[in-house]
Structures are given as structure tokens and as C-alpha cells.
Amino acid sequence: MLLPLEGRNISYDLAGPETGPVVCMTHSLASDGGMWTEQVPPLLADGFRVLRIDMRGHGGSGPVAGDYTMSALAADVAAVLDALSIARVHFIGLSIGGMLGQAFALEHGGRLASAMWCDTLPATPAGAPEVWQQRVDTVRGANSLAPLADPMIERWLTDAVRQSRPGRWRQIRDTIVGTTPAGYLGCVAAIRNFDFVARPPLLKLPVLVVCGSDDMGTPAAENRRLAGLVPGGRYEEIANALHFPNVEHPDTFNRIMLGWLNAQR
């Protein structure tokens, strides 16, 4: 479904009983709401209403020219909730989805029943701007994410997923290639310039942080640190997983997710 917003569209998918608690899900860079495919059926089976939102320039959402900020990405989520008359949600975000989720908690905290941030970071890490610049130059030179697709998915999923579920692996790779350069570059600008370290101690909501043990881009140590910054924050680690533990080990991830959400109902 498409929501017209300021000359562009935001794509979202909403499924489940109208009376169910809403779980709002945001995705990683160069992905879309389809990354949560393994989570939707068990959420619906437990009576939750599931809202998946594509970030600007990703999936079915139109891009916006220029640099983005975490605050602007969080405001897009708030705009969708406003349009759908959804007052309060349980939030789940992975990677930049967890980063904008932190911004949403800080700026729209009254709309959250709980937050689950996965494989993410509390701030731009030292040395990251140089790494990101190489990727930015590659995308600008090709006007496409195609050159990044293979190295990116290798950081997201182990080869075991490619061998056991080749169709799913290919689907996720195709999503990378299908991301608009403007959307990717705008989101990279947000990732290269944010710092929430001093602010999570101000939050007053239940927070769970989950991470794959072998995630290289958003390491487990940083996720554990993030959980420790939030009063009462909890941390769960999924063994033998890279950046997409929800795809790589869906049964483990779903058990953690449903246990968390049902405890907050």
C-alpha cells in the first residue's frame, strides 16, 4: 500500500486483526519490509497486527533527494502511524532500522509500548566515514547498487543460507540491487552522522537489543553496550549468525521476539 506524502509515496504493508497490538517493523539499509518475511506468520498467529514500512528510496517507497537524518526517517514512521490512526506500537528495527528506532523512541516515545533494536549501533563508529565513502563512490560511479550486492549479502548471511535456501538468498540480493541510489546515499548520510550515546538513559520504556554473535558491521559488543545504556535494557545474542539473524535463524529469533512481545502485552 502507498501513502502519498509531500510529493512522494511511502510504501507499507499492514496485516492482522484490527484489534491486535500493532508491531511496527523497519528494515536494514538496502533492504525493505520483505526482510521480515520469516517473522510475519508467527506474529499473526499470536494475534498481533503487523506494520512493515519501507524507508524512503527503499522497496516501494519513493526516494528523497539529498542527505537524510535519523530524525527525518523516524518522522516518516510517525507520518504513517498518523495516516493509519495508530496511536501506539511495539517497535522492531534492524540495522539502520534500529538506529531510526532509537530516534523514534527519543522523539516520539509516547507512541511506543516497547522497542526491540537488532544488530544496530548507538552512534557512528570511529573510522566509519572512510569505509562508507568507498561505497558511496562505487554507487555514484555505477548509479546502481549492483556492485555492492555480493559483498553486502556476504556480510548479512552465511553461505549456509545460500546453500539451504537459495531462493530466499537470491530474493534478498535482488532487493539490494533494486534499492534506489538516492535512497541508499541518503541513508548512508544518516548513518555517518548520528550519536545517541548520551540520550538512551533518558528513555522510560521496555527495550530489548538482539544481535547475531558474528555480526561484523554492527558488532555484538556494541549492541550489548546499547542495551546497557537504556535503564532496564535487556540483551539477547544469537549464536552463529551474521547481520540478519532473523533470516538465518528464524526459529531462535522468533522465540526471542514473541517472548518479548507477549511479556509487554
C-alpha positions as CSV (number, residue, x, y, z in Angstrom):
1,M,0.0,0.0,0.0
2,L,1.2,3.5,-0.7
3,L,0.8,6.6,1.4
4,P,1.1,9.9,-0.5
5,L,3.4,12.2,1.5
6,E,4.8,15.6,0.4
7,G,5.1,14.7,-3.3
8,R,6.3,11.2,-2.8
9,N,4.9,7.8,-1.6
10,I,5.8,5.7,1.4
11,S,5.1,2.0,0.9
12,Y,3.8,0.0,3.8
13,D,2.2,-3.4,4.5
14,L,-0.4,-3.8,7.2
15,A,-1.8,-7.2,8.1
16,G,-3.6,-8.8,11.0
17,P,-6.6,-8.3,13.2
18,E,-7.7,-4.7,13.6
19,T,-7.9,-5.1,17.4
20,G,-4.5,-6.7,17.7
21,P,-1.5,-4.9,19.2
22,V,0.5,-3.3,16.4
23,V,4.1,-4.3,15.8
24,C,5.9,-1.7,13.6
25,M,8.9,-3.1,11.7
26,T,11.7,-1.2,10.0
27,H,14.5,-2.7,7.9
28,S,18.2,-2.5,7.2
29,L,19.9,-0.4,4.6
30,A,19.4,-1.6,1.0
31,S,16.6,-3.9,2.1
32,D,12.8,-3.5,2.6
33,G,9.9,-4.8,4.6
34,G,10.4,-8.2,2.9
35,M,13.4,-8.9,5.2
36,W,10.8,-9.7,7.9
37,T,9.1,-12.4,5.9
38,E,10.0,-15.1,8.4
39,Q,8.6,-13.1,11.3
40,V,5.1,-12.2,9.9
41,P,3.4,-15.6,10.2
42,P,4.2,-16.2,13.8
43,L,3.2,-12.7,14.7
44,L,-0.1,-13.0,13.0
45,A,-0.7,-16.4,14.6
46,D,-0.2,-14.8,18.0
47,G,-2.8,-12.1,17.3
48,F,-0.5,-9.2,16.5
49,R,-1.2,-6.7,13.8
50,V,2.0,-6.2,11.7
51,L,3.0,-3.0,10.0
52,R,6.1,-3.0,7.8
53,I,7.3,0.3,6.4
54,D,9.8,0.8,3.6
55,M,12.3,3.6,4.2
56,R,12.4,6.4,1.7
57,G,14.1,5.2,-1.5
58,H,13.8,1.6,-0.5
59,G,11.4,-1.1,-1.6
60,G,8.2,0.6,-2.9
61,S,8.9,4.0,-1.2
62,G,9.9,6.9,-3.3
63,P,13.4,8.5,-2.7
64,V,14.0,12.0,-1.5
65,A,17.0,14.0,-2.9
66,G,19.9,14.8,-0.6
67,D,21.1,13.6,2.8
68,Y,18.7,12.1,5.3
69,T,18.9,12.1,9.1
70,M,17.7,9.6,11.7
71,S,15.2,12.2,12.8
72,A,13.7,12.5,9.3
73,L,13.5,8.7,8.9
74,A,11.7,8.5,12.3
75,A,9.3,11.2,11.2
76,D,8.4,9.1,8.2
77,V,7.3,6.3,10.6
78,A,5.3,8.8,12.6
79,A,3.6,10.1,9.4
80,V,2.5,6.5,8.5
81,L,1.1,5.9,12.0
82,D,-0.8,9.2,11.9
83,A,-2.3,8.4,8.5
84,L,-3.4,5.0,9.8
85,S,-4.7,6.4,13.1
86,I,-2.4,4.1,15.0
87,A,-1.6,5.6,18.4
88,R,0.9,3.2,19.9
89,V,3.1,0.4,18.6
90,H,5.6,-2.2,19.6
91,F,8.7,-1.3,17.5
92,I,11.2,-3.7,15.9
93,G,14.0,-2.4,13.8
94,L,17.3,-3.9,12.4
95,S,20.5,-2.1,11.5
96,I,19.5,1.4,10.4
97,G,16.0,0.3,11.3
98,G,17.2,0.1,14.8
99,M,19.1,3.4,14.6
100,L,16.0,5.3,13.4
101,G,14.1,3.3,16.0
102,Q,16.3,5.0,18.7
103,A,15.4,8.4,17.2
104,F,11.8,7.4,17.2
105,A,12.0,6.5,20.9
106,L,13.7,9.7,21.7
107,E,11.4,12.0,19.7
108,H,8.1,10.1,19.7
109,G,8.5,7.9,22.8
110,G,4.8,8.3,23.9
111,R,3.8,6.2,20.8
112,L,5.8,3.2,21.9
113,A,4.7,0.3,24.1
114,S,8.2,-1.4,23.7
115,A,11.2,-1.3,21.4
116,M,13.3,-4.1,20.0
117,W,16.5,-3.0,18.3
118,C,18.5,-5.6,16.4
119,D,22.1,-5.6,15.0
120,T,22.4,-1.9,15.3
121,L,24.6,0.8,16.8
122,P,24.2,3.7,19.3
123,A,26.4,6.1,17.3
124,T,28.6,6.3,14.2
125,P,31.7,4.3,14.9
126,A,35.2,5.8,14.6
127,G,36.7,5.2,11.1
128,A,33.3,4.5,9.5
129,P,33.1,7.6,7.3
130,E,36.1,6.4,5.3
131,V,34.6,3.0,4.7
132,W,31.2,4.5,3.8
133,Q,32.9,6.9,1.3
134,Q,34.3,4.0,-0.7
135,R,30.8,2.5,-1.0
136,V,29.3,5.9,-1.8
137,D,31.8,6.5,-4.6
138,T,31.0,3.0,-6.0
139,V,27.3,3.6,-6.1
140,R,27.7,7.1,-7.6
141,G,30.0,5.8,-10.2
142,A,27.7,2.9,-11.3
143,N,24.5,4.8,-10.5
144,S,23.4,1.4,-9.0
145,L,23.9,-0.8,-6.0
146,A,24.7,-3.8,-8.2
147,P,28.5,-3.6,-7.5
148,L,27.8,-3.8,-3.7
149,A,25.3,-6.7,-3.8
150,D,27.7,-9.6,-3.4
151,P,29.9,-8.1,-0.7
152,M,26.9,-6.8,1.2
153,I,25.0,-10.0,1.3
154,E,28.1,-11.9,2.4
155,R,28.1,-9.6,5.5
156,W,24.4,-10.3,6.1
157,L,24.1,-14.1,5.7
158,T,26.4,-17.1,6.0
159,D,26.9,-19.3,3.0
160,A,24.7,-21.9,4.7
161,V,21.7,-19.8,3.9
162,R,22.7,-19.6,0.3
163,Q,23.0,-23.4,0.1
164,S,19.9,-24.3,2.1
165,R,17.6,-21.6,0.9
166,P,18.9,-20.3,-2.5
167,G,15.6,-18.7,-3.4
168,R,15.5,-16.6,-0.3
169,W,19.1,-15.7,-0.6
170,R,18.6,-14.5,-4.2
171,Q,15.5,-12.6,-3.2
172,I,17.4,-10.6,-0.6
173,R,20.3,-10.0,-3.0
174,D,17.8,-8.7,-5.6
175,T,16.4,-6.3,-3.1
176,I,19.9,-4.8,-2.6
177,V,20.2,-4.3,-6.4
178,G,16.7,-2.8,-6.5
179,T,17.3,-0.1,-3.9
180,T,17.5,3.4,-5.5
181,P,20.9,5.1,-5.4
182,A,19.3,8.2,-3.9
183,G,17.7,6.2,-1.1
184,Y,20.9,4.4,-0.3
185,L,23.1,7.5,-0.4
186,G,20.6,9.5,1.7
187,C,20.5,6.8,4.4
188,V,24.3,6.4,4.4
189,A,24.5,10.2,5.2
190,A,22.3,9.5,8.3
191,I,24.4,6.5,9.4
192,R,27.6,8.6,9.0
193,N,26.4,11.3,11.3
194,F,24.5,10.3,14.4
195,D,25.2,9.8,18.1
196,F,22.6,8.7,20.7
197,V,25.0,7.6,23.4
198,A,24.1,10.3,25.8
199,R,20.4,10.0,25.4
200,P,19.1,6.4,25.9
201,P,19.5,6.8,29.7
202,L,16.5,9.3,29.4
203,L,14.2,6.6,28.0
204,K,11.4,5.2,30.0
205,L,10.2,2.2,28.0
206,P,11.0,-1.5,27.8
207,V,13.9,-2.1,25.4
208,L,15.4,-5.4,24.1
209,V,18.5,-5.4,22.0
210,V,19.3,-8.5,19.9
211,C,22.3,-9.3,17.8
212,G,24.0,-12.1,15.8
213,S,27.2,-13.2,17.5
214,D,29.3,-12.9,14.4
215,D,27.9,-9.6,13.0
216,M,30.9,-7.7,11.6
217,G,29.3,-4.4,10.7
218,T,27.3,-3.8,14.0
219,P,29.2,-6.0,16.4
220,A,27.7,-7.8,19.4
221,A,29.8,-5.8,21.8
222,E,28.2,-2.5,20.6
223,N,24.7,-4.0,20.8
224,R,25.4,-5.1,24.3
225,R,26.7,-1.6,25.1
226,L,23.5,-0.1,23.7
227,A,21.3,-2.3,25.9
228,G,23.3,-1.2,28.9
229,L,22.7,2.5,28.1
230,V,18.9,2.1,28.5
231,P,17.6,1.8,32.0
232,G,16.4,-1.8,32.4
233,G,17.5,-2.6,28.9
234,R,17.9,-6.3,28.0
235,Y,20.3,-8.0,25.6
236,E,20.0,-11.3,23.7
237,E,22.6,-12.8,21.4
238,I,22.0,-15.4,18.6
239,A,24.9,-17.7,18.1
240,N,26.5,-18.4,14.7
241,A,24.6,-15.5,13.0
242,L,25.8,-12.5,11.0
243,H,23.8,-9.3,10.3
244,F,20.4,-10.9,9.6
245,P,19.8,-13.4,12.4
246,N,16.0,-13.1,11.8
247,V,16.6,-14.7,8.4
248,E,19.5,-17.0,9.3
249,H,18.0,-18.5,12.5
250,P,14.3,-17.6,12.3
251,D,13.1,-20.1,14.9
252,T,15.5,-18.7,17.5
253,F,14.8,-15.1,16.6
254,N,11.0,-15.7,16.6
255,R,11.2,-17.3,20.0
256,I,13.0,-14.3,21.4
257,M,10.7,-11.8,19.6
258,L,7.4,-13.5,20.7
259,G,8.6,-14.0,24.2
260,W,9.5,-10.3,24.4
261,L,6.3,-9.0,22.8
262,N,4.0,-11.2,24.8
263,A,5.7,-10.1,28.0
264,Q,4.8,-6.5,27.1
265,R,1.2,-7.1,26.1
